[in-house]
């Protein structure tokens, strides 16, 4: 399961995201280590409630494709590259790290390029 949320959503507090009631119930039932085998949590900075390509500003990642690659390769994703859209046009890409890591700018390169960031 890939759980991606936006930190820009008014209805979801970023700090509460990883501690959501549903995720906590899963961890309580299966244990933290077992949960890591089938669940990943990604907080997308600036994204609203969900992915999309329309609107003044939005972000998109094909989460189904991410899950399919995970299932087929057996390699769980630790980071995602999401497309950044403004007014329906792609303006760049962002690196999104598996919680609790966050993307840090390397100090050089285009700030709209995922390659200019690293997870820490």
C-alpha distance (Angstrom), angle and dihedral (degrees) to the residues before:
residue distance angle dihedral
X1 . . .
X2 3.79 . .
X3 3.77 114.1 .
X4 3.81 111.6 -167.2
X5 3.78 121.4 176.7
X6 3.75 136.2 171.6
X7 3.76 123.3 -120.7
X8 3.81 89.0 -151.8
X9 3.80 93.9 66.5
X10 3.79 113.0 112.7
X11 3.81 90.6 -150.8
X12 3.81 96.7 55.2
X13 3.77 123.1 57.1
X14 3.81 109.0 -143.0
X15 3.80 92.4 -137.2
X16 3.80 91.5 52.5
X17 3.82 95.3 48.2
X18 3.81 99.9 86.9
X19 3.79 89.4 41.3
X20 3.78 94.8 53.2
X21 3.78 114.2 149.7
X22 3.80 92.8 -116.7
X23 3.80 94.0 51.6
X24 3.79 92.1 45.2
X25 3.82 90.5 52.5
X26 3.80 90.2 52.0
X27 3.81 91.8 49.7
X28 3.82 91.1 46.5
X29 3.80 91.5 51.5
X30 3.82 101.3 40.6
X31 3.80 103.9 21.1
X32 3.80 129.6 -113.4
X33 3.82 96.2 -86.6
X34 3.81 94.2 49.1
X35 3.81 90.7 46.2
X36 3.83 90.2 55.9
X37 3.81 87.6 59.1
X38 3.82 92.9 65.4
X39 3.82 109.4 14.6
X40 3.79 134.5 64.0
X41 3.82 127.8 179.1
X42 3.81 122.4 -151.4
X43 3.81 124.4 -179.1
X44 3.82 110.9 -157.4
X45 3.84 109.8 -152.3
X46 3.79 111.9 -130.1
X47 3.80 95.7 7.0
X48 3.77 118.4 128.3
X49 3.79 124.2 -138.5
X50 3.80 96.4 -50.7
X51 3.79 146.4 -1.7
X52 3.78 122.6 -75.5
X53 3.78 146.4 139.1
X54 3.80 100.5 -133.9
X55 3.78 134.5 74.4
X56 3.77 133.3 53.3
X57 3.82 92.1 -56.5
X58 3.77 130.7 -1.5
X59 3.80 144.8 147.4
X60 3.78 131.5 -132.6
X61 3.77 136.0 -162.7
X62 3.79 125.6 160.5
X63 3.81 96.6 -121.7
X64 3.81 92.6 -179.2
X65 3.83 89.7 57.9
X66 3.82 89.3 49.2
X67 3.81 90.5 53.3
X68 3.83 92.1 45.4
X69 3.85 91.7 52.0
X70 3.82 89.5 48.4
X71 3.79 92.0 51.0
X72 3.81 95.3 43.7
X73 3.82 97.5 43.4
X74 3.79 99.6 32.6
X75 3.83 88.0 -132.9
X76 3.80 113.9 124.7
X77 3.81 114.6 -141.7
X78 3.79 116.4 -110.3
X79 3.77 94.5 178.1
X80 3.80 138.8 19.3
X81 3.78 133.5 -153.5
X82 3.80 109.2 -140.1
X83 3.79 126.0 -169.3
X84 3.81 116.0 -121.2
X85 3.83 116.1 -141.6
X86 3.80 130.9 -168.3
X87 3.80 119.1 -174.2
X88 3.80 90.3 -13.5
X89 3.82 95.5 -53.4
X90 3.79 124.7 108.8
X91 3.81 108.5 -118.2
X92 3.78 100.5 172.3
X93 3.76 147.5 -45.5
X94 3.78 133.3 -90.9
X95 3.77 132.1 -151.8
X96 3.80 112.4 -128.5
X97 3.80 119.1 -167.4
X98 3.77 130.5 -150.5
X99 3.80 110.7 -100.4
X100 3.03 128.6 -66.1
X101 3.83 91.1 28.3
X102 3.79 120.7 78.7
X103 3.82 132.9 -160.7
X104 3.81 116.2 -101.1
X105 3.79 124.1 -164.7
X106 3.82 109.6 -114.9
X107 3.81 91.1 -140.6
X108 3.79 96.6 -108.7
X109 3.76 136.4 61.9
X110 3.77 136.2 42.8
X111 3.82 110.9 -35.9
X112 3.82 88.0 -144.0
X113 3.84 91.4 58.7
X114 3.79 119.2 89.7
X115 3.83 89.4 -146.3
X116 3.84 88.8 66.6
X117 3.82 90.1 68.1
X118 3.80 137.8 64.2
X119 3.79 132.6 -162.8
X120 3.80 117.5 -113.4
